Amino acid sequence: MELFISFLLMSLALSFSHLVSASFHDHFDITWGNGRANILNNGKLLNVSLDQTSGSGFQSKREFLFGKIDMRIKLVAGNSAGTVTAYYLSSQGDTHDEIDFEFLGNLSGEPYIMHTNVFSQGKGNREQQFYLWFDPTADFHKYSVTWNPHQILFSVDGIPVRVFKNSEHLGVPYPNNQSMRIYSSLWNADDWATRGGAVKIDWSKAPFVASYRNFNARTCSRSIDCSTNSWHSEAALDSTKQQKLQWARKNYMIYDYCSDTKRFPQGLPAECTH
């Protein structure tokens, strides 16, 4: 019996991990861009860039199944219209799961749009968009995803902005059995990103650069219930977090698919009732 308990504890310890941003070299690979993405400052800073030839991107070395993942990002400054900085988790294949932050650049002096989405079993179309209440190009800000078997929480600087609940009881697939990697990229999306593609990239301002630091993750790497891990309760919303969530959504949300009756004339998606 003691041997079994020791084995169980060892298995749990191997299943849970706490990754801290000691070095981006330890946790990420530059995957494309031909030198346009770089890890600097002894691994403490990662930059991606975009010019007229190519963008660039990176991905995590490991896959995760549930966790709390933080990254501090400083977005492209100045006239960033037409650029998109994507930061997301994703599995692979036609029925992939995905949890998205995308930051849509804009003309100088106009606000960025923070675009969020959730895919489950290959189905997305769950967009919610927000303006940010600060200049995301002036300094680094923390963008977080807390993902557990019950819900997904999107947060900015610790302020909840979106909750996507597990609605499998309503027949809605939920991302709970496919491990995901972290991905990020900076790329040309001027066919749609700014005012529906009306504003194109001003290449005279290139190269465009986004920067990352302070990666932190508390995650699971096996398909077990991670509810015993310390981050599990962080996705729960107490009264203070509920108030912050309502504040962010009341003042800064500019699009919610769950309110778009023109898009869904036959009725809103089932999870919108949850």
FENPECOR-V923758 format. One record per backbone hydrogen bond with DSSP energy under -1.0 kcal/mol. NH is the residue of the N-H (numbers start at 1). CO is the residue of the C=O. If there is no record, write none. Layout:
nh:NH co:CO
nh:NH co:CO
This chain:
nh:5 co:1
nh:6 co:2
nh:7 co:3
nh:8 co:4
nh:9 co:5
nh:10 co:6
nh:11 co:7
nh:12 co:8
nh:13 co:9
nh:14 co:10
nh:15 co:11
nh:16 co:12
nh:17 co:219
nh:19 co:217
nh:21 co:215
nh:22 co:20
nh:24 co:43
nh:28 co:24
nh:29 co:59
nh:31 co:57
nh:32 co:57
nh:38 co:47
nh:40 co:45
nh:44 co:41
nh:45 co:40
nh:46 co:212
nh:47 co:38
nh:48 co:210
nh:50 co:208
nh:51 co:54
nh:56 co:186
nh:57 co:32
nh:58 co:184
nh:59 co:29
nh:60 co:182
nh:61 co:27
nh:64 co:180
nh:65 co:220
nh:67 co:147
nh:68 co:218
nh:69 co:145
nh:70 co:216
nh:71 co:143
nh:72 co:213
nh:73 co:141
nh:74 co:211
nh:75 co:136
nh:80 co:78
nh:80 co:106
nh:83 co:80
nh:84 co:187
nh:85 co:103
nh:86 co:185
nh:87 co:101
nh:88 co:183
nh:89 co:99
nh:90 co:181
nh:91 co:97
nh:96 co:93
nh:98 co:119
nh:99 co:89
nh:100 co:117
nh:101 co:87
nh:102 co:115
nh:103 co:85
nh:104 co:113
nh:105 co:83
nh:110 co:107
nh:113 co:104
nh:114 co:130
nh:115 co:102
nh:116 co:128
nh:117 co:100
nh:119 co:98
nh:120 co:123
nh:122 co:96
nh:123 co:120
nh:128 co:116
nh:129 co:255
nh:130 co:114
nh:131 co:252
nh:138 co:135
nh:141 co:73
nh:143 co:71
nh:144 co:155
nh:145 co:69
nh:146 co:153
nh:147 co:67
nh:148 co:151
nh:152 co:164
nh:153 co:146
nh:154 co:162
nh:155 co:144
nh:156 co:159
nh:157 co:142
nh:159 co:156
nh:161 co:154
nh:162 co:154
nh:164 co:152
nh:166 co:150
nh:170 co:167
nh:171 co:168
nh:172 co:167
nh:176 co:174
nh:180 co:64
nh:181 co:90
nh:183 co:88
nh:184 co:58
nh:185 co:86
nh:186 co:56
nh:187 co:84
nh:189 co:82
nh:192 co:189
nh:193 co:189
nh:198 co:195
nh:199 co:194
nh:203 co:201
nh:205 co:202
nh:206 co:203
nh:208 co:50
nh:210 co:48
nh:211 co:74
nh:212 co:46
nh:213 co:72
nh:216 co:70
nh:217 co:19
nh:218 co:68
nh:219 co:17
nh:220 co:66
nh:221 co:15
nh:224 co:222
nh:229 co:226
nh:232 co:229
nh:234 co:231
nh:235 co:232
nh:236 co:233
nh:242 co:238
nh:243 co:239
nh:244 co:240
nh:245 co:241
nh:246 co:242
nh:247 co:243
nh:248 co:244
nh:249 co:245
nh:250 co:246
nh:251 co:247
nh:252 co:248
nh:254 co:129
nh:255 co:129
nh:257 co:127
nh:259 co:256
nh:260 co:257
nh:261 co:259
nh:264 co:260
nh:267 co:264
nh:272 co:269
nh:273 co:270
nh:274 co:271
